Amino acid sequence: MAILPGDREGRANGLDTLRALAISLVFAYHYMVFVSREETFGWASVVGWVGVDLFFVLSGYLIANQLFAGIARGGRLSLAAFYARRALRTLPVFWFVLALYFIFPQVMGGRTPPPLWSFLTFTQNFGLLPGTAFSHAWSLCIEEQFYLVLPLALVAAGRFAQRWVLAWVVLLALLVLGVVARAVLWQTYGRESTGHLDGYYPNIYYATLCRFDEFLPGVAVALLKNFHRPLWARIVRHGQRVFAAGLVATGGMLFAVHQHYFIDGYGYGFFMTAFGYSLVAMAFALLVVAALSPGSWLQRVRIPGAQPLALWSYSIYLSHKAIATILQAELAPLGLAAGLMPATIIAACVVAGWLLYRCIEVPFMALRESHVPSLFAREQGQPLPLPAQPGGR
């Protein structure tokens, strides 16, 4: 079988490490919330929800980089090809897991899912209530909305001169919009004293308007890399410094999330609600830059197991909550020794992710490469190779 984008060759160690970190954080958080009801993995259980933010930043970079790299070479973006490639990459395994939730609801956790049409239209995150079946697909909805909008915005921007100057203005304006939206909504849904704290998740945490800006730092990295190349070259020459800055920024934001995101007896902190999501994404973006810098440890060091975990992360994300719930119910009566239950559930989730990846994702990626090999039409008879896709997006 040919090596596909997303398989072993041509991958970036640092991006694999970050994606493996993202799925590990998400698992730690969901294990606490849906299985153990305690901080099984320590601080990672409490702050693990930011793994989704890291996925958003990675998606922002990886998708924007594919688009910008082709445009920078003079390619003409094909919207049909872009959407076809996205569909073949993300939809098959999503539809498979979604079908399991609707065909076997009791096996998959016994909770009622939102209407099927909301999943099929990727609007399930609108007004989503916590605790419904397959609720974690909310992040996929926002990703698919991002995939829909970004190429349309680039086609529209192509009509303007100096469009990359405009791009930076638009990114800044969108960042401000996200911060302002969360600040305004926090007034109603952020504090216990308002009596509407249960509206925080439907109106802020799951809401597209309040989370879309977390893609923007990744888009900014791709913009810098492709259209400000001298500046980019100077930055990546100092990869170790960028890595150190990313570690400090990320560590600081994780501490802030742990201590100030939710305050007992008060509610959700204003600063962490209005600014925290954006700042977490910016800190992760520094790590993305470090992951792309040849001199940084994040790029140079291959963490054992990170690459396969990164490859299988999408399937693990979709399936892990149901598997953990099912196994917890089956294993709890056995009185397993401490540590054995989480180890068993982790192993099962990884195996399930590997199976879904090999049996569903890989065949459809092969179909994608054979039928829709490029996002761009050829210009003036010249072949336009695909941009590199480290991270397998």
C-alpha positions in Angstrom: 0.0 0.0 0.0 1.3 3.5 -0.8 2.2 5.7 2.1 -0.7 8.2 2.6 -0.7 11.6 4.1 -1.2 10.7 7.7 1.0 7.6 7.6 4.6 7.2 8.6 6.6 9.1 6.1 6.8 12.8 5.8 5.4 13.5 9.3 6.6 16.1 11.8 7.6 14.7 15.1 6.5 17.8 17.0 3.0 17.9 15.6 2.6 14.2 16.3 3.6 14.9 19.9 1.1 17.7 20.2 -1.7 15.7 18.8 -0.9 12.8 21.1 -0.9 15.2 24.0 -4.2 16.6 22.9 -6.0 13.2 22.9 -4.3 12.2 26.2 -5.6 15.4 27.9 -9.1 14.9 26.5 -9.2 11.3 27.7 -8.0 12.3 31.2 -10.8 14.8 31.5 -13.5 12.6 30.1 -12.4 9.7 32.4 -12.9 11.9 35.4 -16.2 13.2 34.3 -17.8 10.0 32.9 -16.0 7.1 34.6 -14.2 7.7 37.9 -15.8 11.0 39.1 -12.4 11.8 40.7 -9.1 13.2 39.6 -7.7 9.9 38.4 -4.9 11.5 36.4 -4.2 14.4 38.8 -4.1 17.9 37.4 -4.5 16.5 33.9 -8.0 15.4 34.8 -9.0 18.9 35.8 -7.4 20.8 32.9 -7.8 18.1 30.3 -10.6 19.8 28.4 -8.0 22.1 26.9 -6.9 19.2 24.7 -9.8 20.2 22.5 -8.3 23.7 22.3 -5.0 22.2 21.2 -6.9 20.2 18.5 -8.5 23.4 17.3 -5.1 25.2 17.0 -3.6 22.2 15.2 -6.5 22.1 12.7 -6.3 25.8 12.2 -2.6 25.5 11.2 -2.8 22.3 9.2 -5.8 23.2 7.1 -4.7 26.8 6.5 -1.2 25.7 5.7 -2.5 23.4 2.9 -4.5 26.2 1.5 -1.9 29.0 1.8 0.9 26.8 0.5 -0.9 26.2 -2.8 -2.1 29.8 -3.1 1.5 31.0 -2.5 2.6 28.9 -5.4 0.0 30.5 -7.7 -2.5 27.7 -7.5 -6.2 28.1 -8.1 -8.2 26.6 -5.2 -10.9 24.2 -6.1 -13.7 24.4 -3.6 -15.2 21.2 -4.8 -11.9 19.4 -4.4 -11.4 20.8 -0.9 -14.8 19.8 0.4 -14.5 16.4 -1.3 -11.1 15.7 0.4 -12.4 16.9 3.8 -15.5 14.7 3.5 -13.5 11.6 2.7 -11.1 12.3 5.6 -13.6 13.1 8.4 -17.0 11.8 7.5 -16.7 8.0 7.1 -15.6 7.1 10.6 -17.8 9.8 12.1 -20.8 8.3 10.4 -19.9 4.8 11.6 -19.6 5.9 15.2 -22.8 8.0 14.9 -24.7 5.0 13.5 -23.7 3.0 16.6 -25.1 5.6 18.9 -28.5 5.5 17.1 -28.7 1.8 16.4 -27.4 0.6 19.8 -28.2 3.5 22.2 -28.3 1.3 25.3 -24.9 -0.3 24.5 -23.4 3.1 23.8 -24.3 4.6 27.1 -28.1 4.6 27.4 -28.5 8.3 27.0 -30.7 10.0 24.4 -28.7 11.7 21.6 -29.8 15.0 20.0 -31.8 14.7 16.7 -29.9 12.9 13.9 -30.2 15.9 11.6 -28.2 18.1 14.0 -25.3 15.6 13.7 -25.6 15.4 9.9 -25.7 19.1 9.5 -22.9 19.7 12.1 -25.2 22.0 14.1 -25.4 19.7 17.2 -23.3 22.1 19.2 -26.0 24.8 19.0 -27.7 24.9 22.4 -26.2 21.6 23.3 -27.0 20.4 26.8 -24.2 18.5 28.7 -24.8 14.8 29.3 -26.5 13.8 26.0 -25.2 10.9 24.0 -22.2 11.6 21.7 -22.1 15.1 23.2 -18.3 15.3 22.5 -19.0 15.5 18.8 -19.7 19.2 19.5 -16.0 20.0 18.7 -16.2 18.2 15.4 -19.2 20.4 14.5 -17.1 23.5 15.1 -14.2 22.0 13.1 -16.5 21.3 10.2 -17.9 24.8 10.3 -14.4 26.1 10.2 -13.6 23.8 7.2 -16.7 25.2 5.4 -15.9 28.9 6.0 -12.1 29.2 5.6 -11.9 28.3 1.9 -14.9 30.5 1.1 -13.2 33.4 2.9 -10.0 32.8 0.9 -11.9 32.8 -2.4 -13.6 36.0 -1.5 -10.3 37.5 -0.3 -8.7 36.7 -3.7 -10.7 39.6 -5.2 -8.8 42.1 -3.1 -5.4 43.5 -3.5 -2.9 43.1 -0.7 -5.2 40.4 0.7 -2.6 39.1 3.2 -2.5 42.5 4.9 -6.3 42.3 5.1 -6.0 38.8 6.5 -4.2 40.0 9.5 -6.8 42.7 10.1 -9.6 40.1 9.8 -7.8 37.7 12.2 -7.5 40.5 14.8 -11.1 41.5 14.4 -12.3 38.0 14.8 -10.2 37.5 17.9 -11.8 40.6 19.4 -15.2 39.3 18.4 -14.7 36.1 20.3 -13.4 37.8 23.4 -16.3 40.3 23.4 -18.9 37.6 22.8 -17.7 35.6 25.8 -17.4 38.7 28.0 -21.0 39.6 27.2 -22.4 36.1 27.7 -20.5 35.7 30.9 -22.6 38.4 32.5 -25.6 36.1 32.2 -24.2 32.6 32.4 -20.9 32.9 34.2 -21.9 33.5 37.9 -23.9 31.4 40.3 -25.6 34.6 41.5 -27.4 35.1 38.2 -29.2 31.7 38.5 -28.2 30.7 35.0 -24.9 28.9 35.5 -26.4 25.8 33.8 -26.4 27.9 30.6 -22.6 28.3 30.5 -22.0 25.2 28.5 -24.8 25.6 25.9 -24.1 29.3 25.4 -20.4 29.6 25.9 -18.4 26.4 26.1 -20.1 24.6 23.1 -20.9 27.8 21.2 -19.3 28.4 17.8 -19.2 32.2 18.4 -17.3 31.6 21.6 -14.8 29.0 20.5 -14.0 29.7 16.8 -11.2 32.1 17.7 -9.2 29.2 18.9 -8.5 28.2 15.3 -7.1 31.7 14.6 -3.6 31.3 16.2 -3.0 28.2 14.1 -4.2 30.1 11.0 -1.8 32.9 11.9 1.1 30.5 12.1 0.3 29.2 8.6 -0.1 32.8 7.3 3.3 33.8 8.8 5.0 30.7 7.4 3.7 31.1 3.8 3.5 34.8 3.2 6.2 36.3 5.5 9.0 33.9 4.8 12.0 36.0 5.8 10.4 36.6 9.2 9.4 33.0 9.5 12.9 31.9 8.8 14.3 34.1 11.5 11.8 32.8 14.0 12.4 29.1 13.4 16.1 29.6 13.7 15.5 30.1 17.4 13.4 27.0 17.8 14.6 26.3 21.3 13.7 29.7 22.5 10.3 29.5 21.0 9.9 26.1 22.6 10.8 27.5 26.0 8.4 30.4 25.5 5.7 27.9 24.5 6.3 25.8 27.6 6.2 28.8 29.9 3.1 30.2 28.3 1.3 26.9 28.3 2.3 26.1 31.8 1.1 29.5 33.0 -2.3 29.1 31.2 -2.8 25.5 32.5 -2.1 26.8 36.0 -4.7 29.6 35.5 -7.2 27.0 34.2 -6.6 24.8 37.2 -7.0 27.6 39.7 -9.2 30.2 38.2 -11.4 28.7 35.4 -14.1 27.6 37.8 -14.3 28.9 41.4 -16.5 27.1 43.9 -19.3 29.2 45.2 -18.8 31.8 42.5 -18.9 30.3 39.1 -16.6 30.7 36.1 -13.9 33.4 36.3 -14.5 36.4 34.1 -10.9 36.6 32.9 -10.6 33.0 32.0 -13.9 33.0 30.2 -13.4 36.2 28.2 -9.6 36.0 27.6 -8.6 32.5 28.8 -9.7 30.5 25.8 -7.8 32.8 23.4 -4.7 32.9 25.5 -4.6 29.1 25.9 -4.8 28.8 22.1 -2.0 31.4 21.6 0.2 29.4 24.1 -0.4 26.2 22.1 0.4 28.1 18.9 3.9 28.8 20.2 4.3 25.1 20.7 3.1 24.6 17.1 5.8 27.0 15.9 8.4 25.1 18.0 7.2 21.8 16.5 8.0 23.3 13.0 11.4 24.6 14.0 14.2 22.3 13.1 16.3 23.2 16.0 13.8 22.6 18.8 13.6 19.5 20.9 9.9 19.3 20.2 10.7 18.8 16.5 13.8 16.8 16.9 12.8 14.2 19.5 10.5 11.4 18.6 8.4 10.4 21.7 7.8 6.7 21.7 4.2 6.0 20.9 3.3 9.5 19.9 3.2 8.9 16.2 0.7 6.0 16.3 -1.4 7.8 18.9 -1.5 10.9 16.7 -2.5 8.8 13.7 -5.4 7.1 15.6 -6.4 10.2 17.6 -9.4 11.1 15.6 -10.9 7.6 15.9 -10.0 7.4 19.5 -11.7 10.8 20.1 -14.9 9.7 18.5 -15.1 6.3 20.3 -13.4 6.6 23.6 -16.3 7.9 25.7 -18.6 5.0 24.8 -15.9 2.4 25.3 -14.9 3.8 28.7 -18.6 3.9 29.8 -19.2 0.4 28.7 -16.1 -1.1 30.3 -16.6 0.8 33.5 -20.0 -0.8 33.9 -18.6 -4.3 33.1 -15.5 -4.0 35.2 -16.7 -2.2 38.3 -18.2 -5.4 39.9 -14.9 -7.2 39.6 -13.2 -5.1 42.2 -10.0 -4.6 40.2 -6.8 -3.5 41.8 -6.1 0.3 41.7 -4.8 1.3 38.4 -5.9 -1.8 36.5 -9.3 -0.4 35.4 -7.9 2.8 33.8 -5.1 0.8 32.2 -7.6 -1.7 30.8 -9.9 1.1 29.5 -6.9 3.0 28.0 -5.8 -0.1 26.2 -9.3 -0.8 24.9 -9.7 2.7 23.6 -6.3 2.7 21.8 -7.1 -0.7 20.2 -10.5 0.6 19.1 -9.0 3.7 17.6 -6.4 1.6 15.7 -9.1 -0.7 14.3 -11.3 2.2 13.2 -8.2 3.9 11.7 -7.1 0.9 9.7 -10.5 -0.4 8.7 -12.3 2.9 7.9 -9.9 5.9 7.8 -7.1 4.4 5.7 -9.3 3.0 2.9 -11.1 6.3 2.5 -7.8 8.2 2.6 -6.6 5.9 -0.3 -9.8 6.7 -2.1 -9.2 10.4 -1.6 -5.7 10.3 -3.0 -6.8 8.3 -6.0 -9.8 10.4 -6.9 -9.1 13.9 -5.5 -5.4 14.1 -5.3 -5.1 17.9 -5.0 -6.9 21.0 -3.7 -5.7 23.1 -6.6 -6.2 23.2 -10.3 -3.1 23.2 -12.5 -2.0 26.7 -13.6 -0.6 27.2 -17.1 -0.1 23.5 -17.7 2.3 23.2 -14.7 1.7 20.4 -12.1 1.0 21.6 -8.6 2.1 19.1 -6.0 0.2 18.8 -2.8 1.6 20.7 0.1 3.2 18.6 2.8 0.6 17.5 5.4 2.5 16.7 8.6 -0.1 15.6 11.1 -2.3 13.8 8.5 -5.1 16.4 8.1 
